[in-house]
Amino acid sequence: MTEGGERDERGTVVLFAANPWDGPKLADQHIAEGLARYAPVLYVEPLMSLMTGRRSSLHAARLAAPRLRPVGDRIACLTPVVLPGPERPGIVQVSRSQLRHKVHKAIHDLNSSVYAVIDSGTIVRELDAFPAARRVFWAQDDYVGGAKLFGVDPRRIARAERRQAEHADLIITSSPTVDDLWRSRGYQPEFIPFGCDAAAYEHVDTAEAATDVALPRPIVGFVGFVNDRIDLAILDEIAARGRSLLLVGGIPPGFPLDRLDALFARPNVQWVGFKEFGDLPAYLRLMDVGIVPYTQSAFNKGSFPLKTLEYLAAGRPVVASDLPATRWLDTDLIRIESTPAGFADAVDVALGETHVEELVARRKAFAGLHTWENRARRFARVLGLDPQTSEVEVA
C-alpha cells in the first residue's frame, strides 16, 4: 500500500488512533505495526488545527510533515488538519465531515479501499461513515471515568460511546473493568488486553546506560507520564526513605508543576523528561525496580498500564498499585500495594531480588506470553484477516 502503487485487493485497515504516530509509543502504534503483517494499515492521527502546532514541538512537527506519509512497512499515516476546536458543540459536525473527506481521499491516493475500521475515539469519529467489512469500537479505557481528567463532559462521552457501539460490528475491550462494563450493557465484547514489545527489552542488561542519569544505585524507576493519574504520595514515601528515584516521562501541559517542586528538589530524585521508545532500554538498564504508582481513580481502574509488562520484559521486579488489570495478570512476579507505606515496603523487598537469575528469567518468560504480536494476531483473527491461526495464545 503505497501512494499511487499497486492496489491491495483485500483493502486497508483504517485505525483511528488516540495518539500521534511520533508521540510516545502506545497501544495504537503497536497494534498498527502488528496488523500490518496481515493487511495495509492507514493510521489516522488525532485531529489537529493549525493553532495546535503552537502548543508543542511534536504538534509543530506533525504540521510540517506531509499530511499523508509512509511510516512503516505497509503503514501510512494521515494527519487530519481541521478547524480549531474540533470537538466543540456546533463544530463537531463540520469536523466529522472534514475527517470523512480526508480519509476517503487518503484511501484513494493509496489506491486502496477500506476493509475494516477500528476506532478508539468517541466524540468526532463515526464508524458508520465508511463502507467496511468490519467496524470495531476499540474501548481502550473507561472513557466516561476519565472525562474529568480530560476536561470533557462525561454525558457527551456516554452519548458518543453509545453511538459508536450501535454502529460497531464488534467491541474490543482492553481491560477487565471495561470488559465487565460493556457486558453489563448487554454486549459481548472481545477482550484483548494490552501487551508489550518483549524483544525491545530483551538485552536491557547489555544496553549502553543513559548518560544523563546522576543517581547512585540501586534505582527505583518509573516510566510514563507524570500527571494526575500518579499517586504522588507513593513517590514521596519512596524518596523519603532515601531511595534513588528516577522518573522518565513527559509532564502534560496544564499540570500544576508546583505539586512536584518538593519531590524534584530532593537530591535522590531525578526527572529526565520524555524519551523516545527506542531510548527506554538505556534507562531501564539503570533501574533496579520498576513501579506503577497509580491512584485508585475510575479511569485508572479501567486502564491496562503498559509499563507493568515492559518492566517484566526487562527482567525487573515490579511493584504496582492494586488495579483490576494487574490482578488479572495473576502472577507473583508483581507485588501489589496501594498505600504509600505498603508500596515503599514492597519496593524495599523487591530491591533485593533485582538480579536473582531465576526470577529474571521468569519475568522475561511471562512478558513473552503477552507480546503485541500475540495481541495483533487476535485482532487479525476477529477482523477475519487470520482465520487459520492455530497457535496457543494467552487471553
C-alpha positions in Angstrom: 0.0 0.0 0.0 1.9 3.0 -1.3 0.7 6.2 -2.7 0.0 5.5 -6.4 1.3 2.0 -6.0 -0.2 -1.4 -6.7 -3.7 -1.9 -5.3 -4.2 -4.3 -2.4 -7.3 -6.3 -3.4 -8.4 -7.0 0.2 -8.3 -3.4 1.3 -6.9 -1.3 4.1 -7.5 -1.4 7.8 -8.2 2.2 8.9 -7.1 2.7 12.5 -8.4 5.9 14.1 -5.8 6.4 16.8 -5.8 8.2 20.1 -2.2 9.2 19.9 0.1 10.8 17.3 2.4 8.3 15.4 5.6 10.1 16.5 4.5 10.6 20.2 5.0 8.1 23.0 4.7 4.6 21.6 1.4 3.2 23.0 -1.1 0.6 22.1 -2.2 2.3 18.8 1.2 2.2 17.2 2.0 -1.3 18.4 -1.3 -2.7 17.1 -0.8 -0.9 13.8 2.6 -2.5 13.3 1.2 -5.9 14.2 -1.8 -5.7 11.9 0.4 -4.6 9.0 1.6 -8.2 8.8 -1.9 -9.1 7.7 -3.2 -6.1 5.7 -2.2 -2.5 4.8 -2.9 0.0 7.6 -3.9 3.7 7.5 -3.0 5.2 10.8 -5.2 8.2 11.3 -3.8 10.6 14.0 -6.0 12.6 16.3 -7.5 15.7 14.8 -5.4 18.9 14.9 -5.8 22.5 13.7 -3.1 25.0 12.6 -3.4 26.5 16.1 -2.5 23.2 17.7 1.0 23.4 16.3 1.9 26.2 18.7 1.4 24.0 21.7 4.4 21.7 21.4 7.3 20.8 19.1 5.6 17.5 18.4 2.5 19.1 17.1 4.6 21.6 15.1 6.5 18.6 13.5 3.2 16.9 12.6 2.1 20.1 10.8 5.4 20.3 9.0 5.3 16.7 7.8 3.3 15.6 4.7 -0.4 15.1 5.6 -0.2 11.5 4.2 3.1 9.8 4.6 4.6 6.2 4.9 5.8 5.4 8.4 6.5 1.7 8.2 6.2 -1.4 6.2 2.6 -1.3 4.8 1.7 1.6 7.2 0.7 5.0 6.1 0.0 7.9 8.5 -2.7 10.6 7.9 -2.6 13.8 9.9 -6.1 15.3 9.6 -5.9 19.1 9.9 -9.4 20.7 10.6 -10.9 23.8 12.0 -10.0 24.9 15.6 -12.0 23.4 18.4 -13.0 20.2 16.5 -14.9 18.7 19.4 -16.9 21.8 20.4 -20.7 21.7 20.0 -21.6 23.2 16.7 -18.2 22.5 15.2 -18.2 18.7 15.7 -20.4 18.0 12.7 -18.0 20.1 10.5 -15.1 18.2 11.9 -16.7 14.9 11.1 -17.3 16.0 7.5 -13.7 17.2 7.1 -12.3 14.0 8.6 -14.5 11.8 6.4 -13.4 13.6 3.3 -9.7 13.4 4.2 -9.8 9.7 5.0 -11.6 8.9 1.7 -9.0 11.0 -0.2 -6.2 9.2 1.6 -7.6 5.8 0.7 -8.0 6.9 -2.9 -4.4 8.3 -3.0 -3.2 5.0 -1.6 -5.0 3.2 -4.5 -6.9 1.1 -1.9 -10.3 0.5 -0.4 -11.5 0.3 3.2 -11.6 -3.3 4.5 -12.0 -2.6 8.2 -12.3 0.4 10.6 -11.0 0.4 14.1 -11.9 3.4 16.2 -10.7 4.1 19.8 -12.2 7.6 19.9 -15.8 8.6 20.8 -16.7 12.2 20.0 -15.8 13.2 16.5 -15.2 10.0 14.6 -18.1 7.9 13.2 -17.8 4.2 12.5 -20.7 4.2 10.1 -19.0 6.9 7.8 -17.1 4.3 5.8 -18.2 1.2 3.9 -16.3 -1.6 5.5 -16.4 -5.4 6.1 -15.8 -4.9 9.8 -16.4 -1.9 12.1 -14.7 -2.2 15.5 -15.1 0.1 18.5 -11.8 -0.3 20.5 -12.7 0.5 24.1 -9.2 1.0 25.4 -10.2 2.7 28.7 -13.2 3.8 30.8 -13.7 7.0 28.8 -16.6 8.2 31.0 -14.5 7.6 34.1 -11.7 9.7 32.6 -13.9 12.5 31.4 -12.8 14.8 34.3 -9.2 14.1 33.6 -9.6 15.2 30.0 -11.8 18.1 30.8 -14.8 16.7 28.8 -18.5 16.4 29.9 -19.0 12.8 30.8 -22.5 12.9 29.4 -21.1 13.7 25.9 -18.7 10.8 26.2 -21.5 8.5 27.2 -23.7 9.5 24.3 -20.8 9.2 21.9 -19.9 5.7 23.2 -23.5 4.6 22.7 -23.4 5.9 19.1 -20.1 4.0 18.4 -21.4 0.8 19.9 -24.6 1.0 17.8 -22.6 1.1 14.6 -19.9 -1.4 15.6 -19.9 -5.0 14.5 -17.7 -5.7 17.4 -16.4 -4.1 20.6 -12.9 -4.9 21.6 -12.0 -4.1 25.3 -8.5 -3.7 26.7 -9.0 -4.1 30.5 -11.2 -6.4 32.7 -13.1 -3.5 34.1 -14.0 -2.1 30.7 -14.9 -5.6 29.5 -17.3 -6.0 32.5 -18.8 -2.6 31.9 -19.7 -3.4 28.3 -21.0 -6.8 29.2 -23.3 -5.2 31.8 -24.7 -3.2 29.0 -25.7 -6.3 27.1 -22.8 -6.5 24.6 -20.5 -9.4 24.0 -17.1 -7.7 23.6 -13.8 -9.4 22.7 -11.3 -8.9 25.5 -7.8 -8.3 24.1 -5.6 -6.7 26.7 -2.6 -4.5 26.0 0.8 -6.2 25.5 4.5 -5.4 25.4 7.3 -5.4 22.9 9.4 -8.0 24.7 12.1 -8.1 22.1 12.8 -4.4 22.6 13.8 -5.1 26.2 15.5 -8.5 25.8 19.0 -7.1 26.0 18.5 -4.3 28.5 21.3 -5.5 30.8 23.9 -5.2 28.0 22.5 -1.9 26.6 24.5 1.3 26.9 23.3 3.1 30.0 21.8 6.5 29.8 24.4 9.2 30.4 22.1 11.9 31.8 21.2 10.0 35.0 23.2 11.1 38.1 21.8 8.9 40.8 23.5 6.2 42.8 22.3 2.6 42.6 20.0 1.0 43.4 17.5 3.0 41.5 13.7 2.8 41.7 12.3 3.7 38.3 9.1 4.9 36.8 8.4 5.2 33.0 5.3 7.1 31.9 3.5 10.4 32.0 3.8 12.3 35.3 0.2 13.5 35.6 -2.9 13.3 37.7 -3.0 9.5 37.4 0.1 9.2 39.5 -0.1 8.9 43.3 2.5 11.4 44.3 2.2 10.3 48.0 3.8 7.0 46.9 6.6 8.7 45.2 7.2 11.0 48.2 7.3 7.9 50.5 9.8 6.1 48.4 12.0 9.2 48.1 11.7 10.0 51.9 13.4 6.6 52.6 16.5 7.8 50.8 15.9 5.5 47.7 17.1 6.9 44.4 14.1 7.6 42.3 14.3 8.1 38.5 11.3 9.4 36.6 11.2 9.0 32.8 8.3 10.6 31.0 6.6 13.8 30.0 4.5 16.2 32.0 1.3 17.2 30.2 0.6 20.9 29.6 -1.5 22.4 32.3 -0.3 20.1 35.1 0.4 22.2 38.2 4.2 21.9 38.4 4.2 23.3 41.9 2.9 19.9 43.1 6.2 18.4 42.0 8.6 21.1 43.4 9.2 19.4 46.7 9.7 16.0 45.2 12.0 17.2 42.4 14.0 19.2 45.0 15.2 16.0 46.7 18.8 15.2 45.8 17.9 11.5 45.4 15.1 12.2 42.8 15.8 12.9 39.1 13.3 13.6 36.3 14.7 13.3 32.8 11.6 14.1 30.8 10.1 12.3 27.8 12.3 9.8 26.0 11.6 8.0 22.7 10.6 4.4 22.8 13.9 3.3 21.4 15.8 5.1 24.1 14.0 3.4 27.0 16.3 0.4 27.4 19.1 2.8 28.2 17.1 4.0 31.2 15.8 0.6 32.2 19.4 -0.6 32.3 19.9 1.6 35.3 16.6 0.7 37.1 16.6 -2.0 39.8 12.8 -1.9 40.4 10.0 -0.7 38.1 7.0 0.9 39.8 3.4 1.6 38.7 2.2 4.1 41.4 -1.4 4.8 40.2 -4.2 6.3 42.1 -7.5 4.4 42.6 -9.4 6.7 40.2 -12.2 5.3 38.0 -10.1 5.9 34.9 -7.0 4.1 36.3 -9.2 1.1 37.4 -10.3 0.8 33.8 -6.8 1.1 32.4 -4.2 -1.5 31.5 -0.8 0.1 32.3 1.7 -0.8 29.5 4.7 -0.3 31.8 3.9 -3.3 34.0 4.7 -5.8 31.3 7.6 -3.7 29.9 9.4 -3.8 33.3 8.9 -7.5 33.4 10.2 -7.8 29.8 13.4 -6.1 31.0 13.7 -8.6 33.8 12.9 -6.1 36.5 10.8 -6.7 39.6 7.6 -4.7 39.7 5.6 -3.0 42.4 2.2 -1.8 41.3 -0.9 -0.2 42.7 -3.9 -2.5 43.1 -5.7 -2.3 39.8 -8.0 -4.9 38.2 -5.7 -5.2 35.2 -2.8 -6.0 37.4 -4.8 -8.6 39.3 -5.9 -10.1 36.0 -2.2 -10.8 35.2 -2.3 -13.2 38.2 1.4 -13.5 38.8 3.6 -13.5 41.9 6.2 -11.6 39.9 4.3 -8.3 40.6 3.9 -7.0 44.2 0.6 -5.2 44.6 0.3 -2.4 47.2 -1.7 0.8 47.2 -0.9 2.6 50.5 2.3 4.7 50.3 3.9 2.9 53.3 3.0 -0.6 52.0 4.2 0.4 48.5 7.5 1.6 49.8 7.9 -1.5 51.9 7.3 -3.7 48.8 9.9 -1.7 46.9 12.5 -2.3 49.7 11.9 -6.1 49.4 11.9 -6.0 45.6 15.3 -4.3 45.5 16.8 -7.4 47.0 15.5 -9.5 44.1 16.6 -7.5 41.1 19.4 -9.8 39.9 18.2 -13.2 41.0 18.7 -15.1 37.8 15.7 -17.5 38.2 13.4 -14.5 38.8 14.8 -12.5 35.9 14.2 -15.5 33.6 10.6 -16.0 34.9 9.8 -12.3 34.4 11.0 -12.3 30.8 9.2 -15.5 30.0 6.0 -14.2 31.5 6.2 -11.0 29.4 6.9 -13.1 26.4 3.4 -14.6 26.7 1.9 -11.1 26.4 3.5 -9.7 23.3 1.9 -7.2 20.9 2.5 -9.8 18.2 0.1 -12.1 20.0 -2.4 -9.3 20.6 -2.3 -8.2 16.9 -2.8 -11.8 15.9 -6.0 -11.9 17.9 -7.1 -8.5 16.3 -6.4 -10.0 12.9 -8.5 -13.1 13.7 -11.6 -11.1 14.8 -11.2 -8.9 11.7 -11.2 -12.0 9.5 -7.7 -11.5 8.4 -6.1 -14.5 10.0 -8.8 -17.2 10.3 -6.4 -20.2 10.2 -4.3 -19.3 13.2 -3.8 -22.3 15.5 -1.1 -21.1 17.8 -1.8 -21.2 21.6 -2.2 -17.7 22.9 -2.7 -16.0 26.3 -6.1 -14.2 26.7 
